[in-house]
Amino acid sequence: MKSKRAVIIGGGLVGCLTAIEMKHKGFDVSIIDQFNIGSGSSIAAGGILFPLMPWDYDLKVYDLCRPAANYYKIFCEELLKNTGIDPEYSESGLIIINPVNTKKIDDWCNKHQIRLKKTVFNGSPSIELKNVSQIRPPELIKSLKVYMKNLNIKMYENIKITDFHIDKGEIKRCSSLDDTSFMGEVFIITSGAWAADLLKGYDEQIFPIRGQMIQYPNTNLEIKKIIYQDGFYLIPRKDGTIVAGSTLEKVGFSTEVNADSIQGLKNKAETIYPILKDVKIEKSWYGFRPGTHDNIPIIGKYRDYSNLYLNVGHHRYGVTMAPKSAEIITSLIMGS
Ligand SMILES: Cc1cc2nc3c(=O)[nH]c(=O)nc-3n(C[C@H](O)[C@H](O)[C@H](O)COP(=O)(O)OP(=O)(O)OC[C@H]3O[C@@H](n4cnc5c(N)ncnc54)[C@H](O)[C@@H]3O)c2cc1C
């Protein structure tokens, strides 16, 4: 029997993991990106596999994030074996300096069986969550592209989908401005911050939130754990580089970055490690998160067409939520 064709619009991590899940369920999968696969918010991310801070969110956020650590631990081993590229999964742990409302955190961690240790960092009361893990997004994406190719998932880059062609309430094909067409039985929008371009009336629900990051070179500083203080974090990578972020800016898709925001990140990093004052930033970048009001993505069937599905709006935690949301959307499609 011929496989059903699934067309996935948007090649970020959410799209890639959805593509893999759909392929495993027997679909003939195509994934399309307006730029390069993975070059949206996904490549810009810190790669922390844990919400900051889960006790402050609706429980739905944590429910979507919970499976990530275990999923990536196993999947990154498979990716390394299959592609030779290491996405750098590590259980580096997380230290939160001067946490607010420790009673609430204690109760939450007890309830969710998260190991918490009280500690002191730089003379400040802190807590440590030993099991918080991370991956390195650019390496993960490199590896995923090879993996998807090996799985025979068809990847199309530099094609921006602009139109759906409908017959009797069902999408028959989608197309780009130059009329490159993709036929399919199932269509899934995973286009992140750009989702409202294709979904009229969704711009109040999904909107870009720019995030900037900076990276320090290997300083030989003995930082092994992710450090969080007052909305800011430092992530040590395996090669000794340190990534620090991030800003949360409602500036649309503006690409104009001013030096103050980079300096702001640098100042925060130096508050934690004064020695970083003497270290030159190696690089900086930004990405457009698919913002939603409560960090809760839209995962489901589109109301107007019977074969269009949405997996968008993962805001600050899309790397972490991608495995679970790929599973949810695939189950929904399989069941319908
Ligand atoms: C600075 C920063 C730090 C972050 N840190 C973390 C973190 O530590 N942990 C975490 O879990 N999350 C983090 N995030 C959030 C995370 O990056 C996002 O939630 C996640 O990447 C969203 O994935 P996505 O696939 O939905 O979107 P994207 O990665 O943006 O992918 C969407 C893709 O769709 C493509 N596209 C859009 N429109 C079209 C179209 N019409 N046709 C074809 N293609 C189209 C885009 O080009 C893009 O590649 C961070 C984000 C930023 C910016």
The ligand as an SDF file (V2000), in Angstrom:
LIG
                    3D

 53 58  0  0  0  0  0  0  0  0999 V2000
   17.8660   33.1240   22.6210 C   0  0  0  0  0  0  0  0  0  0  0  0
   16.9690   31.9250   22.7520 C   0  0  0  0  0  0  0  0  0  0  0  0
   17.2340   30.9760   23.7300 C   0  0  0  0  0  0  0  0  0  0  0  0
   16.3950   29.8630   23.8520 C   0  0  0  0  0  0  0  0  0  0  0  0
   16.7220   28.8860   24.7540 N   0  0  0  0  0  0  0  0  0  0  0  0
   15.9550   27.7680   24.8510 C   0  0  0  0  0  0  0  0  0  0  0  0
   16.3140   26.7250   25.7400 C   0  0  0  0  0  0  0  0  0  0  0  0
   17.3550   26.7870   26.4240 O   0  0  0  0  0  0  0  0  0  0  0  0
   15.5030   25.6260   25.8300 N   0  0  0  0  0  0  0  0  0  0  0  0
   14.3590   25.5240   25.0700 C   0  0  0  0  0  0  0  0  0  0  0  0
   13.6590   24.5180   25.2050 O   0  0  0  0  0  0  0  0  0  0  0  0
   14.0220   26.4950   24.2000 N   0  0  0  0  0  0  0  0  0  0  0  0
   14.7700   27.6150   24.0690 C   0  0  0  0  0  0  0  0  0  0  0  0
   14.4270   28.6100   23.2020 N   0  0  0  0  0  0  0  0  0  0  0  0
   13.1490   28.5170   22.4820 C   0  0  0  0  0  0  0  0  0  0  0  0
   13.2620   27.6250   21.2840 C   0  0  0  0  0  0  0  0  0  0  0  0
   14.3390   28.0450   20.4770 O   0  0  0  0  0  0  0  0  0  0  0  0
   11.9590   27.6750   20.4670 C   0  0  0  0  0  0  0  0  0  0  0  0
   10.8350   27.4890   21.2740 O   0  0  0  0  0  0  0  0  0  0  0  0
   11.9820   26.5530   19.4200 C   0  0  0  0  0  0  0  0  0  0  0  0
   13.1910   26.5800   18.7010 O   0  0  0  0  0  0  0  0  0  0  0  0
   10.8010   26.6710   18.5010 C   0  0  0  0  0  0  0  0  0  0  0  0
   10.9790   25.7130   17.4840 O   0  0  0  0  0  0  0  0  0  0  0  0
   10.1410   25.7940   16.1600 P   0  0  0  0  0  0  0  0  0  0  0  0
   10.5680   24.6540   15.3090 O   0  0  0  0  0  0  0  0  0  0  0  0
    8.6860   25.9310   16.4920 O   0  0  0  0  0  0  0  0  0  0  0  0
   10.5500   27.2090   15.5270 O   0  0  0  0  0  0  0  0  0  0  0  0
   11.7940   27.6000   14.6070 P   0  0  0  0  0  0  0  0  0  0  0  0
   13.0310   26.9570   15.0370 O   0  0  0  0  0  0  0  0  0  0  0  0
   11.7890   29.0770   14.5020 O   0  0  0  0  0  0  0  0  0  0  0  0
   11.4050   26.9500   13.2290 O   0  0  0  0  0  0  0  0  0  0  0  0
   10.3600   27.4430   12.4120 C   0  0  0  0  0  0  0  0  0  0  0  0
   10.8550   27.3360   10.9870 C   0  0  0  0  0  0  0  0  0  0  0  0
    9.7840   27.5770   10.0910 O   0  0  0  0  0  0  0  0  0  0  0  0
   10.3140   28.2140    8.9490 C   0  0  0  0  0  0  0  0  0  0  0  0
    9.1930   28.8780    8.2640 N   0  0  0  0  0  0  0  0  0  0  0  0
    8.4360   29.8770    8.7370 C   0  0  0  0  0  0  0  0  0  0  0  0
    7.4750   30.2130    7.8480 N   0  0  0  0  0  0  0  0  0  0  0  0
    7.6470   29.3970    6.7830 C   0  0  0  0  0  0  0  0  0  0  0  0
    6.9600   29.2580    5.5440 C   0  0  0  0  0  0  0  0  0  0  0  0
    5.9230   30.0290    5.2280 N   0  0  0  0  0  0  0  0  0  0  0  0
    7.4070   28.3320    4.6490 N   0  0  0  0  0  0  0  0  0  0  0  0
    8.4750   27.5430    4.9600 C   0  0  0  0  0  0  0  0  0  0  0  0
    9.1410   27.6340    6.1360 N   0  0  0  0  0  0  0  0  0  0  0  0
    8.7460   28.5420    7.0440 C   0  0  0  0  0  0  0  0  0  0  0  0
   11.3360   29.1690    9.5240 C   0  0  0  0  0  0  0  0  0  0  0  0
   12.2920   29.5460    8.5610 O   0  0  0  0  0  0  0  0  0  0  0  0
   11.9370   28.3550   10.6650 C   0  0  0  0  0  0  0  0  0  0  0  0
   13.1210   27.6830   10.3090 O   0  0  0  0  0  0  0  0  0  0  0  0
   15.2510   29.7150   23.0170 C   0  0  0  0  0  0  0  0  0  0  0  0
   15.0190   30.6640   22.0230 C   0  0  0  0  0  0  0  0  0  0  0  0
   15.8670   31.7670   21.8700 C   0  0  0  0  0  0  0  0  0  0  0  0
   15.6030   32.7500   20.7690 C   0  0  0  0  0  0  0  0  0  0  0  0
  1  2  1  0
  2  3  1  0
  2 52  2  0
  3  4  2  0
  4  5  1  0
  4 50  1  0
  5  6  2  0
  6  7  1  0
  6 13  1  0
  7  8  2  0
  7  9  1  0
  9 10  1  0
 10 11  2  0
 10 12  1  0
 12 13  2  0
 13 14  1  0
 14 15  1  0
 14 50  1  0
 15 16  1  0
 16 17  1  0
 16 18  1  0
 18 19  1  0
 18 20  1  0
 20 21  1  0
 20 22  1  0
 22 23  1  0
 23 24  1  0
 24 25  2  0
 24 26  1  0
 24 27  1  0
 27 28  1  0
 28 29  2  0
 28 30  1  0
 28 31  1  0
 31 32  1  0
 32 33  1  0
 33 34  1  0
 33 48  1  0
 34 35  1  0
 35 36  1  0
 35 46  1  0
 36 37  1  0
 36 45  1  0
 37 38  2  0
 38 39  1  0
 39 40  1  0
 39 45  2  0
 40 41  1  0
 40 42  2  0
 42 43  1  0
 43 44  2  0
 44 45  1  0
 46 47  1  0
 46 48  1  0
 48 49  1  0
 50 51  2  0
 51 52  1  0
 52 53  1  0
M  END
$$$$
